[in-house]
Amino acid sequence: MIELSAALNRVSPSPTVGISQRARIMAAEGRDIIALSAGEPDFDTPDHIKRAGIKAIEAGKTKYTNIDGIPKLKEAVAAKFRRDNSLDVTAKDCFVGSGGKQIIFNALLATLNPGDEVVIPVPYWVSYPDIVRLAGAKPVFAMADASSGFKLLPHNLERVLSVNTKWLILNSPSNPTGAAYSAAELQALGQVLERFPDVHILSDDIYEQLIYGGKVFATLAEVCPNLAHRILTLNGVSKSHAMTGWRIGYCTAPEPILKAMSKLQSHSTTNAVSISQWAAVEALNGPQGFLDEWRQVFQGRRDLVVRGLNVIEGIECLTPDGAFYVFPSIGQLLGKVSASGRKIVSDEDFVITLLEETGVALVHGTAFGLPGHFRLSYATSNTILTRALVRIADFCAGLK
Ligand SMILES: Cc1ncc(COP(=O)(O)O)c(C=O)c1O
């Protein structure tokens, strides 16, 4: 049997993919499954964007492109950063990759060495620590639990920064909690970061468009322009424009980082798919009106889910500002026994037993670094969400 690389042995398979797969197998066996475990919008890619992709194929735009993206897309990305985030950038400051995930991969693999540390607020998106480990560096966790609205507080940041810190990763609105930082909260973190001039910041803004209740989106480079020379601002069309399968992510960052990312990408995927890049030009430059409608729909779903969960005894759910996740606590339900006689010792027991007994698939909080919780993705219809809430409520009521 082939011996695996030490780098790969440092990481584990994605737990969110794991539970979704288990749910798929059960569905294939004929079980009635409601999967609220995946992280993608249920909307279809809008027609005008699809048509731009089809037109690109018909026009023969099917060849290799520049490593860092076609000029038209880099211009569209720069215009987006200027328009939405007031960043002072042009196309030469921008970079396109095969999804936000590849951008994070490129940035971290291109800059980390053994001994380097990356500060990651907890709970976190599952891929951050494992990409850091793959790059041979060390994830350092900073608590950002429900007591601070799932946001990193300046003193908790300061406590974990060291001479070894190379990056801080910020994600707002957050996967898995939906928490979004205000401009003032980011500025307070910025004040700490000013005292650590060697720390770079990766601002993962992939859920920027999904923010509710009149809350205004803010990003670190916009509200702390004095830190812009050490910030990578990441975004993409996956979540905003329902384009997860097209695989387009983009960023702006200081020139040495972009150059290093290009060098790395030149030896991996070369460039993001040419057809998808043309579709992304249309996504960024074309009509954006549907985003408001989608936001309204998501906000309605969020309110339905938060209300439905909070009436269940033993579940406590904060109202998130954005994304399409809730991250309630289930601490009071641990130690109980399910209808089938299974003892629920951990959050993982909770989600596995819930899946087996009711067919509802969630992801346990431990996967995101915070036990005693689960993540529910509400990127599905109100009808399905209502059915799932009934099943979760019945399951919890049956715990003894
Ligand atoms: C927080 C966060 N960042 C980045 C990504 C990457 O998205 P993509 O690679 O589809 O652009 C995801 C996807 O789930 C995410 O949740």
PDBQT file of the ligand as one rigid body, heavy atoms in Angstrom, charges set to zero:
ROOT
HETATM    1  C1  LIG A 501     -16.200  30.560   5.116  1.00  0.00    +0.000 C 
HETATM    2  C2  LIG A 501     -15.975  30.023   3.762  1.00  0.00    +0.000 A 
HETATM    3  N1  LIG A 501     -14.926  30.481   3.048  1.00  0.00    +0.000 NA
HETATM    4  C3  LIG A 501     -14.675  30.034   1.815  1.00  0.00    +0.000 A 
HETATM    5  C4  LIG A 501     -15.473  29.073   1.228  1.00  0.00    +0.000 A 
HETATM    6  C5  LIG A 501     -15.088  28.593  -0.146  1.00  0.00    +0.000 C 
HETATM    7  O1  LIG A 501     -16.056  28.726  -1.112  1.00  0.00    +0.000 OA
HETATM    8  P1  LIG A 501     -15.707  28.493  -2.637  1.00  0.00    +0.000 P 
HETATM    9  O2  LIG A 501     -14.444  27.709  -2.722  1.00  0.00    +0.000 OA
HETATM   10  O3  LIG A 501     -16.890  27.758  -3.192  1.00  0.00    +0.000 OA
HETATM   11  O4  LIG A 501     -15.548  29.858  -3.252  1.00  0.00    +0.000 OA
HETATM   12  C6  LIG A 501     -16.569  28.551   1.927  1.00  0.00    +0.000 A 
HETATM   13  C7  LIG A 501     -17.401  27.465   1.363  1.00  0.00    +0.000 C 
HETATM   14  O5  LIG A 501     -18.108  26.749   2.025  1.00  0.00    +0.000 OA
HETATM   15  C8  LIG A 501     -16.828  29.060   3.226  1.00  0.00    +0.000 A 
HETATM   16  O6  LIG A 501     -17.875  28.617   3.944  1.00  0.00    +0.000 OA
ENDROOT
TORSDOF 0
